[in-house]
Amino acid sequence: MRTNKPKPPYLDPSLPVAERVADLIGRMTLEQKASQMCATSSAVDALGLPAYDWGGECLHGLCHTGRATMFPQAIGLAATFDPDLVRDVADAIATEARAKHHDPVWHGPDGPRVGLTYWTPVINIFRDPRWGRGQETYGEDPFLSGAMGAAVVRGLQGDDPRWLKVSACAKHYAVHSGPEEIRQEFDARVSPKDLRETYLPAFKMLVDAGVASVMGAYNRVNGEPCSGSQTLLVDILRGEWGFQGFVCSDAGAVTAMHRHHKVTADALGSVVLAVRNGCDLEIGRSYAAELPVAVEKGLLSEEQIDRCLTRVLTTRFRLGMFDDPADVPYAAIRGDAVQCERHLALARRAAAKSVVLLKNNGVLPLGPQVRTICVGGPNAGDVDVLLGNFYRSVSARLVTVLEGLVEAAPEGTTITYMKGCHLTQPNEYPSDWLIGLANWADVVVAVVGVSPLMEGEAGECIASPTGGDRREIGLPENQLDLLRALKKAGKPLIAVVTGGSPVAMPEVHEIADAVLFIWYPGEQGGAAVGEIVFGKESPSGRLPVTFPMSLDQVPPFADYSMAGRTYRYSEEAPLYPFGFGLSYTRFEYGALKLSPKKVRPGKCVAAEATVKNAGERESEEVVQLYVRDDAASARTPRWALKAFRRVRLAPGESQKVRFEITPAMMELIDERGEAVLEPGSFTVFIGGSCPDARSEALGAPKPASGTFELA
């Protein structure tokens, strides 16, 4: 006679997640528990627990999963200054992940599935232009990085109160930005002030946004390995911020504790240090081998193991991995969502908003009088510069800059193309017909710049001699030679520059009649460039990083002090300032209104200015709010971004833009790393770039400014 055997509590969807997790853990042996704390978690057949690979990447599209929509690289998304757009991009990526996870067409009945847990986003501060992985970040500013990273988290994880769409991860916690070659042995020495003022705020913003996990970095910070740091993991992340999710190590970071950092004697010691300080999941296999030994020797308790595993399994339950798919709202998504027309249109829109116009003497946009265009340069027909690093998925819809220009050109326009030079090395034959084509054309478009072959993570960059970092930050000399030769043709020269990091190119600024910086703009990047060049879109991107004149303006790479770094602390006049970007129209800012002009501690100040489109084209302006403490007792930023907003204005249209300056925006971080609210004068700027004299010299509108007093 058959009887219906009741489901164990961990499979009962009516119970709270915490109760279900506790029941599942209570049924496991110590060895089984340890096997679930590795990024390649083993199957536990007796409990119906399948094997699972945690290691997903989706920085700007699903990585290493076959066909997927490739959006602009993270630094390009940062250049949009548009968190709503970035959230839509992240939501589209999560949709494609769910589609591939659930649709049988993407996996066999017993084959591996695309996962639902992702090591994204990267919110380290892009403090040095040499860092090859800076392209993965959202720039040099703590607030911008946190705002964009939080938008990614909300897009990936969704807004369902019960279910995660996919799980996001804030990485690499916390003081991590090169050099790549020594990342597994490097000790980043940082002051309490710089730690709290620059390196931690973005991570706090993502914790507040509900990020599911945090990844520890490879390096040490002030002597402590990040994946086993009492200060970072116990005191700050869980103690001060109340983080409830799980912490994972970077790949091999636990092993690096004894092998490279030499802070422990062996693998057992490294595992004990990591787990004791709350690193719940290891990307590696040391936990599986060493955790049972650690408990047997009394170095760890099984309760400590259970606490870590609880945090890990809670995420899997929130993803619906132990529930009937019919009960999970995202499980009905299917493969027709992958690289659908809506996602392609979103990729094109994101690319267009990411493009930054750095110079324009009037040649752009190209009008109907331009009938012949010569296109050249090593990156014009190249697909690598569309994708940046961390893609490894493929697309059948890649649009190069050359193809985008041809697509967008009016009927009757003749476009010719020759590459003209290699990416880095000099041409083997000294003569090139490209120069002849330039002499014949009305306008020359040269697509030059940096490639992901030259910068990125160690192992990805076959043209980088320094593990993905750059030794020099200018254009290769052979590319400059090409631009010099093209300039001699005497025709208007448009430089379209690719890259994931600042390029020191003062000569390019002088040579070219217009300069567009397009980052690594994703699969639709060429289409977006074509639309901008021919005036179908007005450029509205802004720089999320400062472009220095040369490396002479940048402190030593391994120095993690913020002195002399980024727009906040550098005293040098840059080539292009943070927040800068031109438009095809002209914006003007009216007088700044501050209310009240004298404020008591704990109260807010309203800042309002009118923005007018004084030109002849509809366009978007990125309105930016900066605050400066005029009489601080400790060193403070020259000015600091506190808020921003995109507005779209028709010709002649005006709009009032209002920001609220909160008490937290008025705080300074002293040398002990403590937040202090001091009385005195504050200067407020509302404008289209950081309030640098160089911005106005390059054509940015004069910002509205004023002061208020904190009593």
N, C-alpha and C positions, 0 to 999 in steps of 0.2 A: 504494500500500500504506500502511495507517494505522500510525502508530507512537504509542505512549503517551509523550507528552512529560513528562519528570519535572517535579514541582512545584519551584518555587524554594524555597530554604531558609526564607524568611519565611512560607511557607504549610505548612510541615512541622510538625505539632503534636508530633512526637516530640522536637524540638530544644528546648533551653532558650530561654526568652523573650529573654534578652539576645542570644543568637546570632541569633534571628529578627529582632529589631529592628535589629541592626547590618547584616544583609543587606538589609533593606528600605531603610534610609537610604543604603546604598552604591549603590543603584540610582536614587537621586533626583538631579535637578539642583538647583542652589542655589535657583532660583525655586520649584521644587516643595517643597523643604524649608521655605522661608519661608511658603508657602501653608498648611502644616500647623501653623503656630505661631500661628494666629489662631483665635478662638473659632468662627468660621464657616469651617471648613477646606474648601478646594476639593477637587473630585474630581481624581484622577490616573488617567485612564482606562488609560494604558499599563500601569499596575501593578495594575489592578483595585481601585483605592482609591476608594471612594465619598465624596461630600461628607459632612461631618458637622458638626452644630451642637452645640457643647459646652454651651450655655447652659441647663441645666435647673435648676429651683428646686423644692425639696420641703420647705420649712421645717416645715410641719405637715400635709402632704398634697401630692400632685402639683399643681404650679402651671401653669395655662394649658394644660391638656391635655384639657379636656372633663370628663366625669363622673369623680369621684374621691372617696375618703373624706377628709373634712376633720376632722382631730383638733384638740384644743385648741392655741391659739397657744403658741409655745415658752415664754413666761414662765409660762403655765398648766401646761405640762408640768413646768417647774422646781418649781412649787408642790406637785407630788406627792411630791417628795423620794423618788422611786422609780425608780432607774436600770433595774431589770429591766423595769418597765412601759414606760419610755421606749424601751428597746431593742426591745420587742415592737412598739411603734408604728412605729419606724423600719423594722423588718423588714417590716411590713405595707405601708408606703409603697414600699419596694423591690420587694415582690411585685407591686404594682400597676404600677410602672414596667416591670418585666420583662414583665408581661402585655401592656401596651400596645405595648411594643417588638416583641414577637414575634408577637402575634396579628394575622393579616391583616385582621381586621375593623376594626382601628384605623388602618389605612393602606392606600393603594392599592399596586399592584405597583411603581410608581415614585415614590410619594409620600413625603413626609418622615415619618420615624418619631419616636415619642417616644424621647428619648435615654436614655443610661445614666450620664451624668456630671452631678453635681448640686453646686451652690454652697451646700451646707448641711453643718454647722450654723454659726450665728453665736455666737461665744463671747467677744465683747467684754464688758467689765465695765460693768454698768448703774450708773454712778457718779453720775448726775444725773437726777432724776425728770422733767426737762423734755425729755429726749431722746426723740423720737417713735419711734425704732427700738429703744428699749429692750425693747419687747414681743417682739422677735425673739431676745432673749438668754435666758440661764438665771439672770439675776439679778446681784446685786452682789458675791457672794462668789467668790473665785478657785477654791476647792476645789469648791464646788457646781457652778460653771460647767463646770469640767473633768470632773467625774464625769458630769454629764448629757450634755455634749458627746461624751465618749468612748462613752457608751451609744448615742448616735445613730450614731456612726461604726460601731460594731460591728453595730448593727442594719441599717444601710444596706448595708455591705460584706459582711456574712455572715462565716462562719467557715471557708469552704473554703480550704485552704492554697494552691490554685492559682488559683482564679477569684474575681473580685470580683462580688458580686451587682449593685451599682451602685457608683460611686465617690463618696466624700464629700469635702468641702472645709472646712477650718478657716478661718473668715473673721471679721473683716477684720483681718489681721495688721499692726499689733498694738495701737497706742494710739489707739483710734477710738471715740468715743461722743458725737459732736456738737460744735458746732452744725451742723445739716444745711445751712443756707444757705451756709456757707463751707467745706464739707468738701473741696472741690477746691483750696482755696488756703490752708487753715489749717495752722499749724505747732504741733503739740502738744508743749509743752515739759514734760519729765518728768524727775525725778531718777533716778539709778541705782537707788536704793532702791525707789521706787514702781514703776519698770519691772520689776524682778525680783521684787518681793514681790506686786504686784497685777496688772499688765497682761500678764505673760508666762506665769504658771504654767498657766493653762488650755490655752494653745497647746501647751506642753510635754506635758501629759497626753494631748492628742490625737495628737501625734507618736508618743508611746509606745504609743498604741492602734492605730497603723498607718494613720492617715488618708492617703488617696491624694494629696491636694493641699492647698495653702495659698494663700489669696488675699490679696494685698497691699491695704492700705487706700488710700483716696483721698489722705489728708492726708500731711503730713510729720511726722516725729518727730525732734525736736531738729535740725531743718534738713534731714534726708534724706527724700526722697520714699519712701514705704513700698515701692513696687514697684520701686525701684532702690536700696535701702538696703544699703550694705556692712555696716553694723552688724547689721541685722535678718536679712537674707537669707544673707549669707556667714558672718559671724562667729558668729552665734547659731544660726540655724535649721539650716544645714548643718554648720558647724564644731563647735559645742558639742553640738548635739542629734543630729547624724548623720541628718538627714532625707533620705530617698532618693526621695521622690515629686516631683511637679512643682509649680512655683509659677506662679500666674497673676495678672494684674493685675485690679483691679476695672474695670468698664466705663468706658473713656475715661481711665483713670488715667495711662496712658503719655502720652497727648496733654496731660493736665493739667500734666505736668512742665514743659513750655515755655509752654503757653498761660496757665496760672494761677500755678503755683509759681515760674516764671521761673528754674529752676535749670539749664536748658539753653536753647540758642538757638533750636532748631527741632526738627522731628519726627525728623530723623536723629540729633541729639544725644540725644534722649529714648530712642530705640530702643537706641542704643549703651549708654547708662547702664543701662537695664533688663536687657538681655541679658548685659552684662558682669558684673552682680551676680546673675544667676541667675533672672531672671523669664522662665520658659520659654514661657508662652502669654499672648498679649494678647487681652483682650476689646476688640476694635477691629480695624482693618485696617492700622495703620501698619507692622507687622512685614512684611507681604507686600510693601509698596512699598519699604521702606527697608533691609531686611536685605541684599539683593543689593548695594545701593549701598554699605553699610557695609563689606562684604567687599572690594568693588572698590577702595575708597579706603584699605584697610588699617586701618580702625578696629576691625574685628572679624575674627577668623579663622573659616574654615569649621569648624574643630574646635570652636569655641565654639558655633556653630550646632548642630552634631551633638550636642554634649553636652546642650543644651536639648531638642532634638527627641527624643533617646533617652528622656528622662524622660517626655515627653508621650506618645510612642507606646507605652511600656511599659504605661501604664494602659489603652490601647485593646486591647492584646493580652491583658491580664489580664481584661478584660471579655468576651473571646471573639469580638471583632469580625473576627478573621482565621481563625476555625475553623468547622468544620462544626457547625451548631447541635445536631446529635445528640450531640456530644461535650461540650456545655456544659450543666451540670446545671440551670441556671435557664431554659433556652430552651424548656422544655416548658410553662411557665406560660402560661395563657390568660386570656381576657377575663372568664371567670366569677369570677375572683378580685377583679375591680374592684368595690369597694363591696359585697363579699359580707357575709353576715350576721355572720360572725366579725369582720370589720373594724368593722362598725357597733357590735357589742357592745363591742369594744375601745375605740372612740371614746367610748361612753357611760361605760365604766369609768374611762377616763382623765379625762373631764370631772368625774365624781363625786369622784375623788381630788384634783382640782385645786382644788375649792371650799374657800375658807377662811372659817370662822366666826369673826368678829371680836368679836361681842358677842351675848349671849343672856341675857335676864333670866328665862328659863323659858318664853317663848312658843313656842319651837321645841323639838321638832317639833310640828306641829299635830296635835291629837288629834280624836277623834270628836265632841267637843262643839262643834267649829267647823263650822257648817253653811253660813255665808254668807261669801264672801271677795270683797273688792273689789280688783281688780288694776288698776294704772295706772302711769304713767310713760312717758317717751319711748322706752325700750328694751324694754318688755315684749313687743311684737310685732315687733321689728326683727330682720332677719337679718344686717345689717352687724356687729352686736355679737357674733354667733356666730363670725365668721370672722377678724377682725383683718386684718392686711395679708399680702401674699404668699400669695394663694390663687388667684384668677382662674379656678380650676376651679369646677365647679358640682355641686350635689347635689340629688337629688329627695327627700331625707330630712331636710331642715333642720327642726329642732324648736326653735321660739322658747321663751322662758321662759313666755309665756302658754300656749302649747300644752302644754308640759311639765307645768305646774300642773294643767291640765284633765285631762291623761292620768293623772296620779298621784292625783288627788283621789278619795276614797272615793265610792261610789255614794250619791246623795242630797245631795251638796254642791253648793251653788249658787255659781258663780263669775261675777262680772260684770266688765266691762272697759271702760275709757275711757282714752285716752292722757293727757289732762290737761295736757300742756305739750309744747312743742317741745324739741329737743335743746339748743339754745343761746339762741335769741332769745325775747323775751317773747311771750306770747300776744297776738294782735291783739284778741281780745274778752276782757274782764276776768273774765267769769263762766264757770264750767265745771261741768257736771253731775257730774263725778267726785266732787266734795266731797259731793254729796247721796248718791251711792252709798256713800261711806265712812261716812256717818252711819247708813246702813241695815245695814252689814255687821258681822259679828263680828270680822273681822281685815282689815287693809289690807296689801297687798303692793305696794310702790312699786319699780319697776325703773328705776333711774337710773344715771348715771355718764358715763364717757367713751366715745367711739365712734372706730373707725378712720377716720372722716371728720375727726377732730380731731387724730390723731397717727399717724405712720408715716413712710414714706420720702417724700422730696420727689416731688411729682407725683401721689401717691395720695390726699392729704388735702385735699379741697376746702373743708374748714372750718378749715384751719390757715393762719394768716397768715405763718408762719415756716418754710416748707419742710418741714412735718411735725412740728416741735417744738411744745411748748406754752409760752406765755408765763406762764400761771398754772397751778397744779396742783390747785386746788380744784374743786368742782362749780360749773357755771355758776349764776349767781344765780337764774335763773328756775326751775331745778330745786330749789334750796333753798326758794324761795317755795312751790313745790308741796308739799314735805315739811312746811313750817310749816303750811300750810293743812290738810293731811291730819291732822297731829297734833292740831289743834283738834277733830277729830271725837271724840277721846277713846277711840278704839279701839286695840288693840295694832297697832303699826306695824312691819312688817318691811321693811328697806331691802335690796334686792338690787342690788349695785353692779357695773357692768361697767367694764372698762378693761384696758389693757396696761401700765400704769405706776402708781406710787403716786398716790393721791388724798388730798390734805389735806382731811379732812372731820371736824374735831372737833365741829362742830355736828350733823352727822348722827349721830355716836356718842351725843350727848346726846339727840337727838330720838327716835331709833329704839329700839324694844325689842329688836330683833335686827338684826345687820348681817352679810350674806353677801357676800363678794367673789368674783366668778365669772370674772374675766379675760375673754378672748374664747374661749369654751369649745368651739368646734367645732360640727359639725352636730348632735350629740346633746346639746349643752349644756343646752337647755331641759328635756330628759328627765331629765338628771342633777339639775338644780335641783329639779324636781318631786319626785324620789325623796328628796332631802334634806329639803325643806320638810315632807313628810308622814312622815318618819321611816323610810322604807324603806332608807335609807343614813345612816350617821353621818358627818358631815363630818370629814375628816382632813388637809386641805391645810394647808400652812405657807407663810408669806410668804418668798419668795426675795429680797425687797427691803424696806428700811425705809420705812415711811410717815411722813414728817415731819408736824409740826403745821402748818407753813406754809413758804413759801419763805424766810422769815427764818432758818430753820435750815440753809439750803443755801448753800455758797460760790458765787461767780460761775461761770456755765456754762462759760466757756472756760478756767477754771483747772483744769489736770489734776493738780495736787497732791492727794494723798489726805487731806491735813490737813482735819479736820472733815467728812469724807465717809464714808458707809456706817456700819453698826453697828461696824465695826472701829476707826474713828478719830473719829467724832462724839461730842462731849461733851453734846449736847443730848438732852433727854428726848423720844423720838418719840411720835407718836400710836399707832402699832403697830410693835413691834420686829421685826427680822429673825427668822425662824424661828418666829414666833408663829402660833397657831391654836388654837381651842377645839374641843371635842368634845361629843357628847351624853352622854358619860359622864365620870367623874372618874378621873384617873390620879394615882398617888402613887409617889414614888421613895424607895427605902430608902437606907441608908448606902452611901457610896462606898468600895470597897476598892481600894487601889493596891498593887501588888506588882512590884518592891520599893519601899520608901519612899525608899531611897537607891540611885541607879543610877550605874554607871560610863559614861563616854562610849562610844558605839557600841552600847549595850544598850537593850532595850525595857522599857517599863513596861506591865503589864496593869492596865486600869481596868475595874471591874465594879460594876454596881448592879442592884438588883432593881426592876422596874417592876410595879406592881399596878393592875389595873382595879378601883377602889373604888366604881364606880357600878353602874348597873342595865342597861346596854346593851353588847352586844358592839361593839367598835370597834378601829380601828388607831391606834397612837401612833407618831409619828416621834421616835425617841430620838436625841438630838444630843449629840455630844462636842465640847466647847470646851476649849482650852488657853490659859493666859495665862502669859507670862514675867514673873515678879514683880520681877526685879532686873536687867533688861537694861541694857547700856551704851549702847544706841541706842533711839530711839523704836520701840515695837512696838505692835501692835494691843491694844486694851483686852481683847479675847478674840477667838479665831479658831476657826472651825469646822474640825475635823480629820477627822470621820467622822460617819456617821448610819446609822440602820437603822430600817425599819418593822417593827413587831410587832403582831399581831392577838391581842387578849385577850378572853376571855369575862368576864362579870361575876364578880368575885371571884378571877379567875385572876391569877397572878404569873409573871414570867419573868425570869431573870437575863440581862442583856445585857452582853457583854464586848467591849471594844475593846483594841487594841494600840497604844500610843503609841510610835512609832518615833523613832529619832534625828533623822530629817528633820523630824518634827513639832516637835521641840524647838529647831530652828535659828532664829536670827533673821537678818534681812537688814540689814546695816549701811548707812550712808549712801553707801558706795562701791558698793553693790549686791552685796556678797559675803556668802555664807552662812557664819555663824559659830555654833559650838556653845559656849555659855558656861556655866560652872558657876553654880549658884544654885537658887533655889526656883521651882517651877512650880505653879500652881493649875489643877486639873482640874474641869470641870463636866460632869455628865451630866443632861440634862433635856429637856423638851419645847419649849424655845425658847432663844434666846440668854439668858444669865444677866443680864438687865437688870431693875432694880427695876420698871420699867413692865410687864414681862411678868407678874410675879406680881400686880401691882395689877389687871391685866385678867383674871386668872383662870387663868393658866398654873400648873402645879404647881411647887412649890419644887424646884429642882434638887438633886441630890446633889453634894457638893463635897469636895475634899480637896487635899492638897499632897504633892509629892515633891521630893527634892533630887537635882540632878545634880552629881556630884562633880567 
